[in-house]
Amino acid sequence: MISINNLTFEIGARALYDEANWHIKPGEKAGLIGANGTGKTTLLKLIVGEMKPTSGTISMAKDLKIGYLNQDLLSYQSDKSILHVSMEAFERQNELHDQIEELLKKLETDYSDDILHKLSDKQAEFEALDGYNIEYRAAGILAGLGFNEEQQQRKLSQFSGGWRMRVMLARILLQAPDILLLDEPTNHLDLPSIQWLETYLQAFEGAVVIVSHDRYFLDRVINKTVESRKGKLNVYAGNYSFYQEEKSLREEIQGNQFKNQQAKIKQEEKLIERFRAKASKAKMVQSRIKALDRMDKVDAVDDDTPTVNFSFRFSKPSGRHVKTLKNISKSYPNVPILKDTEGIIEKGDKIALIGANGRGKSTLLRIIAGVDPDFEGTCESGHNVSQTFFAQHQLEALHLENEVLQELQAFAPKHTETELRTILGSFLFTGDDAFKKIKVLSGGEKSRVALAKALTADANFLLLDEPTNHLDIQSINILIQALKQYEGTFIVVSHDRYLLDNVANKIWYIEDQKIKQYPGTYQEYEDWQAGRKEAIKNTSKEPKIKKEKKEVKPEIKKVQGKSSSNLNKDLEHLEADIVEAENKIKDFELQLADPEIYNSTDKLAELTKLYQAAKNQLNDYKNRWEELADKILELEE
């Protein structure tokens, strides 16, 4: 379908891609993942031709129909209804509709056969293209993305950026392309809309490439994961969870290869050093030196998983009741949100506030934060409660001329520069990144700065409104680790189910204009909502078969009574055996590095068994070589 061959793309002196390869097959559903700055969005732009590669090729059929959702579509403006905008996907049907209307108008004064034939042909083609159902299809897609009938008739210009992006997504889906390229499609969707999109994409017959930070979404939609890393595209034959497991296996194998190779190098260097002064061993020494020079070096595993290595402090703990809401009512013109509802946030609560957009999540959060005074009822803070509120609009409150470190220093003056640099490092601002000006940062980088500020506040109560917007998976992991370490109380609004399931111990949702509560994790809440009586227990992984380890007793060749020349012959034979064993191990390691082997448990087990046996044999040979080498030295001294 699409073939990427030896793709190189350079930005200045930096190669974003360096001879990368990937073949996208028909019907394939792939997740394109990687840290921010590794070129995911750039790759999509290269595929659609918005950018040109430095070298290499991207080839595809000329008639391939691509649907491309990107953040630039937010700039699209129209005073037409969103139903009409979404129906723009049906270009030919709309063209035929206008032509039919024009012919019908002509028929009022011209009854010629020519007009009648043209009208008949246009109507037949219109019907063949299902033109009479396009409005119904468009309305169905919009409904799935959260637009009710009244909203579908409103002008696009009346909606905020996030809702406009949904309309653009609807228009792309209605085009029925051969392949969908979706850049962060869940960024502006609520949970019900994300779940609808999951179901839609699962049934979609074309190919899909998704750039997303939502690992639950990826797990439920994709069947292949492609990691953009260090200029290459590494393919894993499964969803995101499969990728994590297989990557861990690959790194374990690579780590073992590196460790074994380093041990071998040290041993070889030791032997070379031992025999370097012996003229009789000059040939052998030179042979080992050349072998070391020719050796394909295995790289050490580069662990780029960031961790939070600082602790959050607040000067005083709160009382038992952090917030008490009584008889809360709130409405907008003709839109009731909350009606005579109540709730209590207690010390230590980790609350996920969830639900569809328009149900009042952000409104309730603003009431709790005290930034929306226009409501009925009371919202009281408890004893010693100190709070900080993170919302997306706070990105606009960052001081653009400040450097990143300056921004934190101004906000948290009690922290030392070392502490703040440590915090910034945990949020992926390392080295000179701390001295970048806020104005040059991307949306995701600004979000990380604002989050770092929120989490360094002397606050025992955090309110977080969609904190994962614009964050990549690495940054979300940092936020999860940070919230797990936080000993205070928090309430978070988010559509990222992985984050919610990892940090929340209580679920709040709004139903019938009331605050409802579920005392458990997000996954338990989902299961309960689906009507299950009992939370799904974590599926345990297949237990590994423990094999009894047999002590390997190397056979030491008797050397009593043998001459030095005979021992040297034995040594040469052993060296040949060692080379053969090393080649065998290298062959096994190549097989174990092949992703296909992990699709068969039996083959993997058998190959692992053979690999271990070869390693044991090599150790046996090396021990025997050492014994003989020591004996030769004794005889020759």
C-alpha positions as CSV (number, residue, x, y, z in Angstrom):
1,M,0.0,0.0,0.0
2,I,2.7,2.5,1.1
3,S,6.4,1.6,1.0
4,I,8.9,3.7,2.9
5,N,12.5,2.8,1.7
6,N,15.8,4.2,3.1
7,L,14.0,7.4,4.2
8,T,16.4,10.1,5.4
9,F,15.0,13.5,6.5
10,E,17.3,16.2,7.8
11,I,16.6,19.4,9.7
12,G,19.7,21.4,9.5
13,A,22.6,19.2,10.6
14,R,20.3,16.8,12.5
15,A,18.9,13.7,10.8
16,L,15.4,13.1,12.1
17,Y,15.2,9.9,10.0
18,D,18.3,8.0,8.8
19,E,17.6,5.3,6.2
20,A,14.4,4.3,7.9
21,N,12.1,1.6,6.4
22,W,8.5,0.6,6.8
23,H,5.9,-1.1,4.6
24,I,2.2,-0.3,5.4
25,K,0.0,-3.1,4.3
26,P,-3.7,-3.0,3.3
27,G,-6.0,-3.3,6.3
28,E,-3.1,-2.8,8.7
29,K,-3.9,-0.8,11.9
30,A,-0.6,0.7,13.2
31,G,0.3,2.9,16.1
32,L,3.2,5.3,15.4
33,I,4.8,6.0,18.8
34,G,7.9,7.7,20.2
35,A,9.0,10.5,22.4
36,N,8.2,14.1,21.4
37,G,10.7,15.3,18.7
38,T,11.3,11.9,17.2
39,G,9.4,12.8,14.0
40,K,6.0,11.2,14.2
41,T,4.0,14.1,12.9
42,T,6.8,14.8,10.3
43,L,6.5,11.3,9.0
44,L,2.8,11.7,8.4
45,K,3.5,15.0,6.5
46,L,6.1,13.2,4.4
47,I,3.6,10.5,3.5
48,V,1.0,13.0,2.3
49,G,3.6,15.0,0.5
50,E,3.5,18.2,2.6
51,M,7.3,17.7,3.2
52,K,9.9,16.1,0.9
53,P,12.6,13.6,2.2
54,T,16.3,14.4,1.9
55,S,16.8,11.0,0.3
56,G,15.0,7.7,0.0
57,T,11.5,7.1,-1.3
58,I,7.9,6.9,-0.2
59,S,5.9,5.1,-2.9
60,M,2.2,4.3,-3.2
61,A,-0.5,3.8,-5.8
62,K,-1.5,6.9,-7.6
63,D,-5.2,6.4,-6.9
64,L,-4.6,5.8,-3.2
65,K,-7.1,7.8,-1.1
66,I,-5.6,9.2,2.1
67,G,-7.6,10.7,4.9
68,Y,-5.3,12.9,7.1
69,L,-6.4,14.4,10.4
70,N,-3.9,16.9,11.8
71,Q,-3.9,19.7,14.3
72,D,-3.6,22.3,11.4
73,L,-7.3,21.6,10.6
74,L,-8.2,23.7,13.6
75,S,-7.7,26.8,11.5
76,Y,-10.5,25.8,9.1
77,Q,-13.4,28.3,9.4
78,S,-16.9,28.3,8.0
79,D,-20.3,29.9,8.7
80,K,-22.1,26.8,7.4
81,S,-23.6,24.3,9.7
82,I,-21.4,21.5,11.0
83,L,-23.7,19.0,9.2
84,H,-23.1,20.8,6.0
85,V,-19.3,21.0,6.6
86,S,-19.1,17.3,7.3
87,M,-21.1,16.5,4.1
88,E,-18.4,18.3,2.1
89,A,-16.7,14.9,2.3
90,F,-19.1,13.8,-0.5
91,E,-17.6,15.9,-3.3
92,R,-19.0,14.0,-6.2
93,Q,-22.5,13.6,-4.6
94,N,-22.6,17.3,-3.8
95,E,-21.5,18.2,-7.3
96,L,-24.3,16.0,-8.7
97,H,-26.8,17.4,-6.3
98,D,-26.1,21.0,-7.6
99,Q,-26.2,19.9,-11.2
100,I,-29.6,18.1,-10.6
101,E,-31.0,21.2,-9.0
102,E,-29.8,23.3,-11.9
103,L,-31.4,20.9,-14.5
104,L,-34.7,20.8,-12.5
105,K,-34.7,24.6,-12.7
106,K,-34.2,24.5,-16.5
107,L,-37.0,22.0,-16.8
108,E,-39.4,24.7,-15.7
109,T,-39.0,26.4,-19.1
110,D,-37.2,23.8,-21.2
111,Y,-38.8,20.3,-21.7
112,S,-36.3,19.1,-24.3
113,D,-35.2,15.5,-24.5
114,D,-31.6,16.6,-24.0
115,I,-32.4,18.1,-20.5
116,L,-34.4,15.1,-19.6
117,H,-31.6,12.7,-20.6
118,K,-29.0,14.7,-18.7
119,L,-31.3,14.8,-15.6
120,S,-31.9,11.0,-15.8
121,D,-28.2,10.3,-16.1
122,K,-27.3,12.6,-13.1
123,Q,-30.0,11.1,-10.9
124,A,-28.9,7.5,-11.7
125,E,-25.3,8.3,-10.8
126,F,-26.4,10.2,-7.7
127,E,-28.5,7.2,-6.6
128,A,-25.6,4.8,-7.4
129,L,-23.4,6.8,-5.1
130,D,-26.0,6.6,-2.3
131,G,-26.5,10.3,-2.6
132,Y,-29.9,10.3,-0.9
133,N,-28.4,8.9,2.3
134,I,-25.4,11.2,2.7
135,E,-27.1,13.4,5.2
136,Y,-28.2,10.4,7.3
137,R,-24.6,9.0,7.2
138,A,-23.1,12.4,8.2
139,A,-25.6,12.8,11.0
140,G,-24.8,9.4,12.3
141,I,-21.0,10.1,12.4
142,L,-21.5,13.4,14.1
143,A,-23.8,11.8,16.7
144,G,-21.1,9.3,17.5
145,L,-18.7,12.1,18.0
146,G,-21.0,13.8,20.6
147,F,-23.1,16.2,18.5
148,N,-26.9,16.2,19.2
149,E,-29.4,17.2,16.5
150,E,-29.6,20.8,17.6
151,Q,-25.8,21.2,17.6
152,Q,-25.6,19.7,14.1
153,Q,-27.5,22.7,12.7
154,R,-25.3,25.2,14.4
155,K,-22.5,27.0,12.5
156,L,-19.0,25.7,12.7
157,S,-17.7,29.1,13.7
158,Q,-19.8,28.9,16.9
159,F,-17.8,26.0,18.2
160,S,-14.4,25.9,20.1
161,G,-11.3,24.4,18.6
162,G,-11.8,21.0,20.1
163,W,-15.3,20.7,18.8
164,R,-14.2,21.9,15.4
165,M,-11.6,19.2,15.3
166,R,-14.3,16.6,15.8
167,V,-16.1,18.0,12.7
168,M,-13.0,17.7,10.7
169,L,-12.6,14.1,11.9
170,A,-16.2,13.4,10.9
171,R,-15.6,14.8,7.4
172,I,-12.5,12.6,7.0
173,L,-14.3,9.5,8.2
174,L,-17.1,10.1,5.7
175,Q,-14.6,10.2,2.8
176,A,-14.1,6.5,3.3
177,P,-10.4,6.7,2.4
178,D,-8.1,3.7,1.7
179,I,-5.9,4.7,4.6
180,L,-6.4,7.0,7.6
181,L,-3.6,9.0,9.1
182,L,-4.7,10.3,12.5
183,D,-2.5,12.6,14.5
184,E,-3.6,12.6,18.1
185,P,-7.3,12.0,17.3
186,T,-8.4,11.6,21.0
187,N,-6.9,14.9,22.1
188,H,-10.3,16.7,21.9
189,L,-12.7,13.8,22.6
190,D,-14.4,12.9,25.7
191,L,-14.6,9.2,27.0
192,P,-17.8,8.2,25.2
193,S,-16.6,9.7,21.9
194,I,-13.2,7.9,22.3
195,Q,-15.0,4.6,22.9
196,W,-17.2,5.2,19.8
197,L,-14.1,6.0,17.7
198,E,-12.5,2.8,18.9
199,T,-15.5,0.7,17.7
200,Y,-15.6,2.6,14.4
201,L,-11.8,2.0,13.7
202,Q,-12.0,-1.6,14.7
203,A,-14.6,-2.2,12.0
204,F,-12.9,0.1,9.4
205,E,-11.7,-2.0,6.4
206,G,-8.9,0.3,5.3
207,A,-5.5,0.8,6.8
208,V,-5.0,3.1,9.8
209,V,-1.9,4.9,11.1
210,I,-2.4,6.5,14.5
211,V,-0.2,8.9,16.4
212,S,-1.5,8.9,20.0
213,H,-0.5,9.1,23.6
214,D,-3.6,7.2,24.7
215,R,-2.3,3.6,25.3
216,Y,-5.8,2.2,26.1
217,F,-7.0,3.6,22.7
218,L,-3.9,2.1,20.9
219,D,-4.4,-1.3,22.6
220,R,-8.0,-1.5,21.5
221,V,-7.5,-0.4,17.9
222,I,-4.0,-1.3,16.5
223,N,-2.5,-4.6,15.5
224,K,1.0,-3.3,14.9
225,T,3.2,-0.8,16.7
226,V,6.0,1.2,15.0
227,E,8.4,3.0,17.3
228,S,10.2,6.1,15.9
229,R,13.6,6.1,17.7
230,K,17.1,7.3,16.9
231,G,16.2,7.9,13.2
232,K,14.8,4.4,12.7
233,L,11.3,2.9,12.5
234,N,11.2,-0.3,14.6
235,V,8.2,-2.6,13.9
236,Y,6.5,-4.7,16.6
237,A,3.8,-7.2,15.5
238,G,1.1,-6.3,18.1
239,N,-0.6,-3.6,20.0
240,Y,1.0,-1.3,22.6
241,S,1.0,-3.8,25.4
242,F,2.6,-6.4,23.1
243,Y,5.2,-3.7,22.1
244,Q,6.1,-3.1,25.8
245,E,6.6,-6.8,26.5
246,E,8.5,-7.6,23.3
247,K,10.7,-4.5,23.7
248,S,11.5,-5.6,27.2
249,L,12.5,-9.1,25.8
250,R,14.6,-7.5,23.0
251,E,16.4,-5.3,25.5
252,E,17.0,-8.2,27.9
253,I,18.6,-10.2,25.0
254,Q,20.6,-7.2,24.0
255,G,21.7,-6.6,27.6
256,N,22.8,-10.2,27.9
257,Q,24.7,-10.0,24.6
258,F,26.4,-6.8,25.7
259,K,27.3,-8.2,29.1
260,N,28.7,-11.4,27.5
261,Q,30.6,-9.5,24.9
262,Q,32.2,-7.2,27.4
263,A,33.2,-10.2,29.5
264,K,34.7,-11.8,26.4
265,I,36.6,-8.7,25.5
266,K,38.1,-8.4,29.0
267,Q,39.1,-12.1,28.9
268,E,40.7,-11.7,25.5
269,E,42.5,-8.6,26.5
270,K,43.8,-10.4,29.6
271,L,45.1,-13.3,27.5
272,I,46.7,-11.0,25.0
273,E,48.4,-9.2,27.7
274,R,49.6,-12.4,29.3
275,F,51.2,-13.8,26.1
276,R,52.2,-10.6,24.5
277,A,55.9,-10.9,25.6
278,K,56.1,-14.6,24.4
279,A,57.7,-14.8,21.0
280,S,56.3,-18.3,20.6
281,K,52.8,-16.9,21.0
282,A,53.1,-13.9,18.7
283,K,51.0,-15.5,16.0
284,M,48.2,-16.4,18.5
285,V,48.3,-12.9,20.1
286,Q,48.0,-11.2,16.7
287,S,45.2,-13.4,15.7
288,R,43.3,-12.5,18.9
289,I,43.9,-8.8,18.4
290,K,42.6,-8.9,14.9
291,A,39.6,-10.9,16.1
292,L,38.8,-8.2,18.6
293,D,39.1,-5.5,16.0
294,R,36.7,-7.3,13.7
295,M,34.2,-8.0,16.4
296,D,30.7,-6.4,15.8
297,K,30.2,-4.4,19.0
298,V,26.9,-4.8,20.7
299,D,25.5,-1.5,22.1
300,A,24.5,-1.2,25.8
301,V,20.8,-1.0,26.3
302,D,19.9,2.7,26.4
303,D,17.2,3.0,29.1
304,D,15.4,6.3,28.1
305,T,12.5,5.7,30.5
306,P,12.3,8.9,32.6
307,T,11.6,8.5,36.4
308,V,10.5,11.0,39.0
309,N,13.3,11.3,41.5
310,F,12.0,14.1,43.7
311,S,9.4,14.2,46.5
312,F,6.6,16.6,46.8
313,R,6.5,18.7,50.0
314,F,3.8,20.7,51.6
315,S,4.3,22.6,54.8
316,K,1.1,21.5,56.6
317,P,-1.4,18.7,56.1
318,S,-5.0,19.4,55.6
319,G,-7.9,18.5,58.0
320,R,-10.1,15.4,57.4
321,H,-12.6,17.2,55.2
322,V,-10.9,19.0,52.3
323,K,-14.0,20.3,50.5
324,T,-17.6,20.1,51.4
325,L,-20.3,20.8,48.7
326,K,-23.9,21.3,49.8
327,N,-27.0,21.9,47.7
328,I,-24.9,22.9,44.6
329,S,-27.0,24.1,41.6
330,K,-25.6,25.5,38.4
331,S,-27.0,26.2,35.0
332,Y,-26.4,28.1,31.8
333,P,-29.2,29.6,29.7
334,N,-31.6,26.7,29.0
335,V,-28.9,24.2,30.0
336,P,-29.1,22.8,33.6
337,I,-25.8,21.4,34.7
338,L,-26.0,20.6,38.5
339,K,-29.2,20.6,40.6
340,D,-29.2,20.5,44.4
341,T,-26.3,18.1,44.7
342,E,-23.6,17.5,47.3
343,G,-20.3,15.8,47.8
344,I,-17.4,15.5,50.2
345,I,-13.7,15.3,49.4
346,E,-11.7,13.8,52.2
347,K,-8.0,13.9,53.0
348,G,-6.2,11.3,50.9
349,D,-8.9,11.1,48.2
350,K,-7.5,10.6,44.7
351,I,-10.6,11.4,42.6
352,A,-11.2,10.9,38.9
353,L,-14.0,13.1,37.7
354,I,-15.3,11.6,34.4
355,G,-18.1,11.7,31.9
356,A,-19.2,13.0,28.6
357,N,-18.4,16.6,27.6
358,G,-21.3,19.0,28.4
359,R,-22.2,17.1,31.6
360,G,-20.4,19.7,33.8
361,K,-17.1,18.2,34.8
362,S,-15.0,21.3,34.2
363,T,-17.7,23.5,35.7
364,L,-17.8,21.4,38.9
365,L,-14.0,21.5,39.0
366,R,-14.0,25.3,38.7
367,I,-16.7,25.5,41.5
368,I,-14.5,23.4,43.8
369,A,-11.4,25.5,42.9
370,G,-13.3,28.7,43.7
371,V,-12.9,30.3,40.3
372,D,-16.6,30.1,39.4
373,P,-18.6,32.0,42.1
374,D,-21.8,32.0,40.0
375,F,-23.7,29.0,41.5
376,E,-26.2,28.2,44.2
377,G,-25.3,26.4,47.4
378,T,-22.0,26.3,49.4
379,C,-18.5,24.9,48.7
380,E,-16.4,25.1,51.9
381,S,-12.7,24.4,52.3
382,G,-11.6,22.4,55.4
383,H,-8.9,23.1,57.9
384,N,-5.5,24.0,56.6
385,V,-6.4,23.3,53.0
386,S,-3.9,24.9,50.5
387,Q,-4.7,24.2,46.8
388,T,-3.4,24.7,43.3
389,F,-5.4,24.5,40.1
390,F,-4.0,23.3,36.8
391,A,-6.1,24.0,33.7
392,Q,-5.2,24.4,30.0
393,H,-5.7,28.1,30.0
394,Q,-2.8,28.4,32.4
395,L,-0.5,27.7,29.5
396,E,-1.4,31.2,28.4
397,A,-0.5,32.6,31.8
398,L,3.2,31.5,31.4
399,H,5.6,34.4,31.0
400,L,6.8,34.1,27.4
401,E,10.1,36.0,28.0
402,N,11.1,33.9,31.0
403,E,13.4,31.0,30.7
404,V,12.0,27.7,31.9
405,L,14.1,27.7,35.1
406,Q,13.2,31.4,35.8
407,E,9.5,30.5,35.5
408,L,9.8,27.9,38.3
409,Q,12.0,30.1,40.4
410,A,9.5,32.9,40.3
411,F,6.7,30.5,41.3
412,A,8.5,28.4,43.9
413,P,11.2,30.7,45.5
414,K,11.6,28.4,48.5
415,H,13.1,25.7,46.3
416,T,16.8,25.7,45.6
417,E,18.1,25.9,42.0
418,T,19.3,22.3,42.4
419,E,15.9,21.1,43.4
420,L,14.2,22.9,40.6
421,R,16.7,21.6,38.0
422,T,16.0,18.1,39.4
423,I,12.2,18.7,39.0
424,L,12.7,20.0,35.4
425,G,14.9,17.0,34.6
426,S,12.0,14.7,35.6
427,F,9.8,16.6,33.3
428,L,12.3,16.1,30.4
429,F,14.0,19.5,30.6
430,T,17.6,18.4,30.9
431,G,20.9,20.4,30.4
432,D,20.4,23.6,28.5
433,D,16.7,22.9,28.0
434,A,16.2,24.7,31.4
435,F,17.4,27.9,29.8
436,K,15.0,27.9,26.8
437,K,12.6,30.8,26.7
438,I,8.9,29.9,27.2
439,K,8.0,31.5,23.9
440,V,9.9,28.9,21.8
441,L,8.4,25.9,23.5
442,S,5.9,23.6,21.9
443,G,2.4,23.0,23.3
444,G,3.5,19.8,25.0
445,E,6.6,21.5,26.5
446,K,4.5,24.4,27.9
447,S,2.1,21.8,29.4
448,R,5.1,20.2,31.2
449,V,6.3,23.5,32.5
450,A,2.8,24.4,33.8
451,L,2.5,20.9,35.4
452,A,5.9,21.3,37.0
453,K,4.7,24.6,38.5
454,A,1.5,23.0,39.8
455,L,3.3,20.1,41.4
456,T,5.9,22.2,43.1
457,A,3.4,24.4,44.8
458,D,3.1,24.2,48.6
459,A,-0.3,22.7,48.2
460,N,-1.9,19.7,49.9
461,F,-4.9,19.7,47.4
462,L,-4.4,19.6,43.6
463,L,-7.1,20.2,41.0
464,L,-6.1,19.1,37.5
465,D,-8.2,19.7,34.4
466,E,-7.1,17.6,31.4
467,P,-3.4,17.6,32.4
468,T,-2.5,15.0,29.7
469,N,-3.4,17.2,26.7
470,H,-0.4,17.7,24.5
471,L,1.7,15.2,26.5
472,D,3.5,12.2,25.0
473,I,3.5,8.8,26.7
474,Q,6.8,9.5,28.5
475,S,5.4,12.7,30.0
476,I,2.2,11.0,31.0
477,N,4.3,8.3,32.8
478,I,6.1,11.1,34.7
479,L,2.7,12.6,35.7
480,I,1.5,9.2,36.9
481,Q,4.7,8.6,38.9
482,A,4.4,12.1,40.4
483,L,0.7,11.6,41.4
484,K,1.5,8.2,42.9
485,Q,4.1,9.8,45.1
486,Y,1.9,12.7,46.1
487,E,0.7,12.3,49.7
488,G,-2.0,15.0,49.5
489,T,-5.4,15.0,48.0
490,F,-6.3,15.6,44.3
491,I,-9.2,15.6,41.9
492,V,-8.4,15.1,38.2
493,V,-10.5,15.5,35.0
494,S,-9.0,13.5,32.2
495,H,-10.0,11.3,29.2
496,D,-6.7,9.3,29.6
497,R,-8.0,6.0,31.0
498,Y,-4.5,4.6,31.7
499,L,-3.7,7.6,33.9
500,L,-7.1,7.4,35.7
501,D,-6.7,3.7,36.3
502,N,-3.2,4.2,37.8
503,V,-3.8,7.1,40.1
504,A,-7.5,7.2,41.2
505,N,-9.0,5.5,44.2
506,K,-12.4,7.0,43.8
507,I,-14.6,7.9,40.8
508,W,-17.0,10.8,40.6
509,Y,-19.4,11.2,37.7
510,I,-22.4,13.5,37.0
511,E,-25.7,11.8,36.3
512,D,-29.1,13.4,36.3
513,Q,-27.4,16.7,37.4
514,K,-26.2,15.0,40.6
515,I,-22.7,14.1,41.7
516,K,-22.5,10.3,41.9
517,Q,-19.6,8.3,43.4
518,Y,-18.0,4.9,42.8
519,P,-15.5,3.8,45.5
520,G,-12.9,2.1,43.4
521,T,-10.5,2.2,40.5
522,Y,-11.4,3.3,37.0
523,Q,-11.3,-0.2,35.6
524,E,-13.6,-1.5,38.4
525,Y,-15.9,1.4,37.6
526,E,-16.0,0.5,33.9
527,D,-16.7,-3.2,34.8
528,W,-19.4,-2.1,37.2
529,Q,-21.0,0.2,34.7
530,A,-21.0,-2.7,32.2
531,G,-23.1,-4.6,34.7
532,R,-20.5,-7.0,36.0
533,K,-20.9,-8.1,39.6
534,E,-17.2,-8.3,40.3
535,A,-14.1,-6.4,39.3
536,I,-12.0,-8.2,36.8
537,K,-8.9,-9.6,38.5
538,N,-5.6,-8.9,37.0
539,T,-4.8,-11.7,34.6
540,S,-1.7,-13.4,35.7
541,K,1.0,-14.1,33.2
542,E,1.7,-17.6,32.3
543,P,4.1,-18.9,34.9
544,K,7.6,-19.5,33.6
545,I,8.7,-23.2,33.8
546,K,11.4,-23.4,36.3
547,K,14.1,-25.8,35.1
548,E,16.5,-27.3,37.6
549,K,19.9,-25.8,37.1
550,K,22.6,-28.3,36.8
551,E,26.0,-27.3,38.0
552,V,28.4,-27.3,35.0
553,K,31.6,-29.0,36.0
554,P,34.1,-28.3,33.3
555,E,36.2,-31.2,32.2
556,I,39.8,-30.4,32.9
557,K,42.1,-32.3,30.6
558,K,44.9,-34.1,32.4
559,V,48.2,-32.6,31.5
560,Q,50.5,-34.8,33.6
561,G,53.3,-36.2,31.5
562,K,52.5,-34.1,28.4
563,S,55.2,-32.0,26.7
564,S,54.8,-28.3,26.0
565,S,54.4,-28.9,22.3
566,N,51.5,-31.4,22.9
567,L,49.8,-29.0,25.2
568,N,50.1,-26.2,22.6
569,K,48.4,-28.5,20.1
570,D,45.6,-29.1,22.6
571,L,45.4,-25.3,23.1
572,E,45.0,-24.7,19.3
573,H,42.2,-27.3,19.2
574,L,40.4,-25.6,22.0
575,E,40.8,-22.2,20.3
576,A,39.1,-23.7,17.2
577,D,36.3,-25.1,19.5
578,I,35.9,-21.7,21.1
579,V,35.5,-19.9,17.7
580,E,33.0,-22.5,16.6
581,A,31.0,-22.2,19.8
582,E,31.1,-18.4,19.6
583,N,29.8,-18.5,16.0
584,K,27.0,-20.9,17.1
585,I,26.0,-18.5,20.0
586,K,26.0,-15.5,17.6
587,D,23.7,-17.4,15.2
588,F,21.3,-18.2,18.1
589,E,21.3,-14.5,19.2
590,L,20.5,-13.4,15.7
591,Q,17.5,-15.8,15.7
592,L,16.4,-14.6,19.1
593,A,16.5,-10.9,17.8
594,D,14.1,-11.8,15.1
595,P,10.6,-10.5,16.1
596,E,8.9,-13.5,14.3
597,I,10.3,-16.0,16.8
598,Y,8.1,-14.4,19.6
599,N,5.0,-15.4,17.7
600,S,5.6,-19.1,18.6
601,T,6.1,-20.0,22.2
602,D,7.3,-23.5,21.4
603,K,10.0,-22.3,19.0
604,L,11.1,-19.6,21.4
605,A,11.4,-22.2,24.3
606,E,13.4,-24.6,22.1
607,L,15.7,-21.9,20.8
608,T,16.3,-20.5,24.3
609,K,17.2,-24.0,25.5
610,L,19.8,-24.5,22.7
611,Y,21.2,-21.0,23.2
612,Q,21.8,-21.7,26.9
613,A,23.4,-25.1,26.2
614,A,25.8,-23.4,23.7
615,K,26.7,-20.8,26.3
616,N,27.5,-23.6,28.8
617,Q,29.6,-25.4,26.3
618,L,31.6,-22.2,25.6
619,N,32.2,-21.7,29.3
620,D,33.5,-25.2,29.5
621,Y,35.9,-24.6,26.6
622,K,37.2,-21.4,28.1
623,N,37.8,-23.0,31.5
624,R,39.8,-25.7,29.9
625,W,41.7,-23.2,27.8
626,E,42.6,-21.3,31.0
627,E,43.9,-24.5,32.7
628,L,46.0,-25.4,29.7
629,A,47.4,-21.8,29.3
630,D,48.4,-21.8,32.9
631,K,50.1,-25.2,32.6
632,I,52.0,-24.1,29.5
633,L,53.3,-21.0,31.3
634,E,54.5,-23.2,34.2
635,L,56.4,-25.6,31.8
636,E,57.9,-22.8,29.7
637,E,59.2,-20.8,32.7
